[in-house]
Amino acid sequence: MPRPLLLFFLLAILTNAHAAPMIDLGIDTLRESGYAKLQGKRVGLLTHPAGVDKYGRPTWKVLADAPEVNLVALYGPEHGIDGHAAANEYVAHTTHGPTGLPAYSLYDKHRKPSPEMLNSIDIMVIDLQDLGVRSYTYVSAMKKAMEACFEQDVEVMVLDRPNPLGGLKVDGPPLDPQWKSYVGEFLVPYVHGMTIGELAIMAKKQPGVLDVSDETRRKGKLLVVPMGGWKRSMLWPDTGLKWVPTSPAIPDLSAAMGYSMTGLGTYVGDWRHGVGTQYNFRLLTYPGRSPAFIKRALEAERIPGLGYELTDGKTTRGASVPGVYLTVTNWQALDPCAISAYMMRLACQWSPSNPFANIGEKRRGFLIHMGDPAWLDELSTRGANARVELFLQEWSRQAKAFQQRSQAYWLY
């Protein structure tokens, strides 16, 4: 394990050991209220394995065991309620083994719950752990569920959870409205600095976020159950909470942070970010370039807050993957998306032909993740001379403006 990664986890352990008191998650706040807002109602729950209380107990079990709660149906996002499905893999409706309840998939032909899926419930409780990054689909699952519930006069309750990246870091390109999709349902910077509950409030209050009529939006019933003790300055280790994998590729906090940094930089071209090794989204490799060469090239970009270490990753089959491990030396100074922008320019320099000028069928996928068509135009025309610094400055300006507006929806 690279020394900076070891130090990071030691710091997390020490921080957790001295975290007093541990924060209360939305589900903990709800339990402390005696489930008052659920009593007398038929309850549905949209959740996944990372939907747990502060003790690590699954929210579905907490609600199923509570005599005050009539839990009648479960709903699962991408990867399913059990979290086993791969990215982009369709998940079928099933019966939830531990409870015997119907478990509806919101990642098959229905991303938005059908009226038939909702006719047995009076209120939909949503407990999903987001990453604080626009292209993670759990906030899209929440948004689609809100739309369907508002249309069917079903109440919505969102149990709030921490943004692992904190509530002060906002960075990266905004999403152009024409490229809104299930991997980007909210018109926010790539790193948005909001909790999932705050995004729900924004969707309820701000016209045009939900794809429903304005009258339906206004009449829709939303309750966000807040956390106790969480502050915007907190990163995940500050919360005292154990990390639960949010998806197969995000097994640990290192990958969660890395996703915000390298997820965009590998969509087009030959960069790889270590997924499939023990260093998901943190181990950079490029065909035909040695780790030492890559390290020198990245160091030459002088990205504040980042460091680089030569490291050997291992695949699940034991094969060695020599690469460059990204270390975060100063989170406050770091613009997470900067590394991806520089990786794209380097891909133009190192490829026999500009991969962005010949993007072909990947164009839509790139833009629904990246969000900024002007950046694709820049890469496709200027290639190795793309003006990264100019775009970083503009994205920073737009991110700061968004953060100022988003304060209208802050809970903390």
C-alpha positions in Angstrom: 0.0 0.0 0.0 1.4 3.4 -0.9 2.6 5.4 2.1 0.2 8.3 1.5 -2.7 5.9 1.2 -1.7 4.2 4.4 -1.4 7.5 6.2 -4.8 8.5 4.9 -6.4 5.4 6.4 -4.5 5.7 9.6 -5.8 9.2 9.9 -9.3 8.1 9.2 -9.0 5.4 11.9 -7.7 7.8 14.4 -10.3 10.4 13.5 -13.1 7.8 13.8 -11.7 6.6 17.2 -12.0 10.1 18.6 -15.2 11.2 16.8 -17.5 12.2 19.7 -20.3 12.3 19.3 -20.9 10.3 16.1 -23.2 12.2 13.8 -26.8 11.1 13.4 -27.9 10.2 9.9 -31.4 10.9 8.7 -32.5 7.4 9.6 -31.3 8.0 13.2 -33.1 11.3 13.4 -36.3 9.5 12.1 -35.9 6.7 14.7 -35.4 9.2 17.5 -38.7 10.9 16.5 -40.5 7.6 17.0 -41.3 7.4 13.3 -44.0 10.0 13.9 -44.3 11.0 10.2 -44.7 7.4 9.1 -47.3 6.2 11.5 -50.6 5.1 10.0 -49.1 5.1 6.5 -48.1 2.3 4.0 -44.4 2.8 3.5 -42.1 2.2 0.5 -38.4 2.4 0.8 -35.9 3.2 -2.0 -32.5 2.1 -0.7 -29.3 0.1 -1.3 -26.5 -1.5 0.9 -25.0 1.9 1.9 -28.4 2.9 3.2 -27.6 2.2 6.9 -28.0 3.8 10.2 -25.0 5.1 12.2 -24.5 1.7 13.7 -24.3 0.0 10.3 -27.8 -1.6 10.3 -29.6 -1.5 7.0 -32.4 1.0 6.8 -34.7 -1.7 5.4 -34.2 -3.7 8.6 -34.5 -0.7 10.9 -37.9 0.1 9.4 -39.0 -3.5 9.1 -38.3 -4.2 12.8 -40.0 -1.0 14.0 -43.6 -1.8 15.2 -44.6 1.8 14.4 -43.8 1.4 10.7 -45.8 -0.5 8.1 -43.2 -1.2 5.5 -44.9 -2.8 2.4 -42.5 -2.4 -0.6 -38.9 -1.9 -1.4 -37.3 -0.2 -4.4 -33.7 -0.4 -5.7 -31.5 1.9 -7.8 -28.7 1.0 -10.2 -26.8 -2.0 -8.8 -29.9 -3.1 -7.0 -31.0 -3.2 -3.4 -28.3 -5.8 -2.6 -25.7 -3.8 -4.6 -24.4 -6.8 -6.6 -25.3 -5.7 -10.1 -22.6 -4.2 -12.3 -22.7 -0.7 -13.7 -25.3 -0.3 -16.5 -26.6 -3.9 -15.7 -30.4 -4.1 -15.8 -31.9 -5.3 -12.5 -35.1 -7.3 -12.4 -38.0 -7.0 -10.1 -37.9 -9.6 -7.4 -38.9 -10.5 -3.8 -36.7 -9.3 -1.0 -35.6 -12.5 0.7 -35.1 -11.2 4.3 -38.5 -9.5 4.4 -40.6 -11.2 1.7 -41.6 -7.8 0.4 -41.8 -7.0 -3.3 -38.6 -5.4 -4.5 -39.1 -3.2 -7.5 -36.2 -2.3 -9.7 -35.8 1.3 -10.8 -33.0 0.3 -13.1 -34.7 -1.9 -15.7 -37.1 -0.5 -18.3 -38.5 1.7 -15.6 -36.1 4.4 -14.2 -39.2 6.3 -13.0 -41.6 4.2 -10.9 -44.8 3.3 -12.7 -48.2 4.1 -11.1 -48.6 0.3 -10.5 -45.4 0.3 -8.5 -46.7 3.0 -6.2 -50.3 2.0 -5.7 -49.6 0.1 -2.5 -47.8 2.9 -0.7 -48.7 6.3 0.9 -45.2 7.5 1.4 -41.8 6.8 -0.3 -38.8 6.9 2.0 -35.5 7.4 0.2 -32.2 6.5 1.8 -29.3 6.5 -0.7 -25.7 7.4 -0.2 -24.4 9.8 -2.9 -20.8 10.7 -3.7 -21.2 14.4 -4.2 -20.5 13.9 -8.0 -23.0 14.8 -10.7 -22.7 11.6 -12.7 -23.5 9.2 -9.9 -27.0 7.9 -10.6 -28.5 7.6 -7.1 -29.6 11.3 -7.1 -31.2 10.6 -10.5 -33.1 7.7 -8.9 -34.3 10.0 -6.2 -35.4 12.7 -8.7 -37.4 10.2 -10.8 -39.0 8.8 -7.7 -40.0 12.3 -6.6 -41.5 13.0 -10.0 -43.6 9.8 -10.0 -44.7 10.2 -6.4 -45.8 13.8 -6.9 -47.8 12.8 -9.9 -49.5 10.0 -8.0 -50.1 12.0 -4.8 -47.6 9.9 -2.8 -45.6 11.7 -0.2 -41.7 11.6 -0.3 -39.4 11.5 2.7 -35.6 11.8 2.1 -33.3 10.6 4.9 -30.3 12.9 4.6 -26.7 11.6 4.5 -23.3 13.2 4.3 -21.6 14.4 1.1 -18.3 12.4 1.4 -16.5 15.3 -0.2 -17.8 17.8 2.3 -20.3 20.6 1.7 -17.8 23.3 0.7 -16.0 21.8 -2.3 -17.7 22.8 -5.6 -15.8 22.2 -8.8 -15.8 21.3 -12.5 -17.9 22.0 -15.5 -21.7 22.6 -15.2 -24.1 20.5 -17.2 -25.5 22.0 -20.4 -29.3 21.4 -20.4 -29.2 19.7 -23.7 -27.1 16.9 -22.2 -29.2 16.2 -19.2 -29.7 12.4 -18.8 -30.0 9.7 -16.2 -26.2 10.1 -15.4 -26.8 13.8 -15.0 -30.3 14.9 -14.0 -29.3 18.0 -12.1 -27.8 21.1 -13.7 -25.0 21.4 -11.2 -21.2 21.5 -11.4 -19.5 18.1 -11.6 -18.6 18.3 -7.8 -21.7 20.0 -6.4 -21.1 20.4 -2.6 -24.7 19.4 -1.6 -26.2 16.6 0.4 -28.8 14.4 -1.3 -31.5 16.0 1.0 -30.5 19.5 -0.2 -30.7 18.4 -3.8 -34.2 17.1 -3.1 -35.2 20.5 -1.6 -33.7 22.2 -4.7 -35.8 19.9 -6.9 -39.0 20.7 -5.0 -38.5 24.5 -4.8 -36.7 25.4 -8.0 -39.0 25.4 -11.1 -37.7 23.3 -14.0 -35.6 20.8 -12.0 -38.4 18.1 -11.9 -39.9 17.0 -15.1 -43.4 17.6 -13.9 -45.9 20.4 -14.2 -45.3 23.4 -12.0 -48.6 22.7 -10.3 -47.6 19.1 -9.6 -44.3 20.3 -8.2 -45.9 22.8 -5.8 -48.5 20.3 -4.6 -46.0 17.5 -4.1 -45.3 16.6 -0.5 -41.6 16.4 0.5 -40.0 16.0 3.9 -36.2 15.9 4.3 -35.1 14.4 7.6 -31.8 16.1 8.5 -28.7 14.8 10.0 -27.6 15.8 13.5 -24.1 17.0 14.1 -23.0 17.2 10.4 -21.1 20.3 9.3 -20.3 21.4 5.7 -16.6 21.3 6.6 -16.7 17.6 7.3 -15.1 15.0 5.0 -16.2 11.4 5.6 -13.5 10.6 8.2 -14.7 13.5 10.3 -18.1 11.9 10.7 -17.0 8.9 12.7 -19.0 6.7 10.3 -17.8 3.4 8.7 -17.7 3.5 4.9 -20.1 1.0 3.2 -19.4 0.4 -0.5 -21.9 2.4 -2.5 -21.3 0.4 -5.7 -19.0 -2.4 -6.9 -16.4 0.1 -8.2 -16.5 2.3 -5.0 -15.5 -0.2 -2.3 -13.7 2.4 -0.1 -13.3 6.1 0.6 -10.2 6.3 -1.5 -12.2 5.3 -4.6 -15.0 7.7 -3.6 -12.6 10.6 -3.6 -10.8 9.4 -6.7 -14.0 9.2 -8.7 -14.4 12.9 -8.5 -10.8 13.3 -9.9 -10.3 10.7 -12.6 -13.8 9.6 -13.6 -14.0 12.1 -16.5 -10.4 11.8 -17.7 -10.7 8.2 -18.9 -13.9 8.1 -20.8 -12.2 8.9 -24.2 -8.6 7.9 -25.0 -6.3 5.3 -23.5 -6.0 6.4 -19.9 -7.0 3.9 -17.3 -7.7 4.7 -13.6 -7.1 1.5 -11.8 -10.6 0.1 -11.6 -10.2 -3.7 -11.2 -7.2 -3.2 -8.9 -7.2 -2.3 -5.2 -6.8 1.3 -6.2 -10.0 2.1 -8.0 -10.0 5.6 -9.6 -6.6 6.4 -8.1 -4.0 4.3 -10.1 -3.2 5.9 -13.5 -1.7 4.1 -16.5 -1.3 4.8 -20.1 -0.2 2.3 -22.9 3.3 2.7 -24.0 4.2 5.2 -21.3 6.1 4.1 -18.2 4.9 5.1 -14.7 7.9 7.2 -14.3 7.2 9.1 -17.5 3.5 9.6 -16.5 4.6 10.8 -13.1 6.9 13.4 -14.6 4.3 14.6 -17.1 1.6 15.0 -14.4 4.0 16.8 -12.0 4.9 19.2 -14.8 1.2 20.4 -14.8 1.6 21.7 -11.2 -1.9 20.9 -10.0 -2.3 22.3 -6.5 -3.2 19.7 -3.9 -2.1 16.6 -5.7 0.9 14.3 -5.4 2.1 11.2 -7.3 3.6 7.9 -6.2 4.9 5.0 -8.3 2.9 2.0 -7.2 2.1 -1.5 -8.3 -1.5 -2.4 -8.3 -2.9 -5.9 -8.4 -5.9 -7.2 -10.3 -8.3 -9.6 -8.8 -6.4 -12.4 -10.6 -3.1 -11.3 -9.1 -1.6 -9.6 -12.2 0.7 -6.7 -11.5 -0.4 -3.2 -12.8 2.5 -0.7 -12.4 1.1 2.8 -12.4 1.0 6.2 -10.7 -1.1 6.5 -7.5 -2.8 9.9 -7.0 -2.4 11.3 -3.5 -4.3 14.2 -2.1 -1.9 16.5 -0.3 -4.3 19.4 0.3 -8.0 18.9 -0.3 -8.8 22.5 0.4 -6.4 23.6 -2.4 -7.4 20.9 -4.9 -9.8 21.4 -7.8 -10.7 17.7 -8.2 -11.7 17.9 -11.9 -8.4 19.5 -12.9 -6.5 16.3 -13.2 -9.1 14.9 -15.7 -8.8 18.0 -17.9 -5.0 17.7 -18.0 -5.2 13.9 -18.7 -7.4 14.7 -21.7 -4.8 17.1 -23.1 -2.0 14.6 -22.5 -4.1 12.0 -24.3 -4.1 14.3 -27.3 -0.3 14.7 -27.1 0.4 11.0 -26.7 -2.1 9.5 -29.2 -1.2 8.9 -32.9 -4.4 10.9 -33.7 -6.6 13.2 -31.7 -9.1 10.9 -29.9 -11.5 13.7 -29.4 -11.5 14.7 -33.0 -12.5 11.1 -33.8 -14.8 10.6 -30.9 -17.6 8.9 -32.9 -20.2 6.9 -31.0 -18.7 8.0 -27.6 -19.7 11.6 -28.2 -23.0 11.4 -26.4 -21.6 9.4 -23.5 -18.7 11.9 -23.1 -21.0 14.9 -23.1 -23.6 13.6 -20.7 -20.8 13.0 -18.2 -18.6 16.0 -18.9 -21.5 18.4 -19.4 -19.6 21.2 -21.3 -19.8 20.9 -25.1 -17.4 23.8 -25.5 -14.7 21.7 -23.9 -15.2 19.0 -26.4 -14.9 21.5 -29.2 -11.7 22.8 -27.6 -10.2 19.3 -27.5 -11.3 18.3 -30.9 -9.9 21.5 -32.6 -6.9 22.3 -30.5 -6.0 18.9 -29.2 -2.5 18.9 -27.7 -2.8 22.7 -27.3 -6.2 22.8 -25.6 -6.4 25.7 -23.2 -6.9 23.8 -20.0 -6.2 26.7 -17.7 -8.7 28.9 -19.4 -11.5 26.4 -19.0 -10.5 25.6 -15.4 -10.8 29.3 -14.6 -14.3 29.5 -16.2 -15.5 26.4 -14.5 -14.3 27.8 -11.2 -16.2 31.0 -11.8 -19.4 29.1 -12.7 -19.0 26.7 -9.7 -18.6 29.6 -7.3 -21.8 31.2 -8.7 -23.7 28.0 -8.3 -22.5 27.6 -4.7 -23.8 31.0 -4.0 -27.2 30.2 -5.4 -27.3 26.8 -3.8 -27.2 28.3 -0.3 -30.9 28.8 -0.6 -31.3 25.1 -0.2 -28.7 24.4 2.5 -29.7 22.6 5.7 -26.4 22.9 7.5 
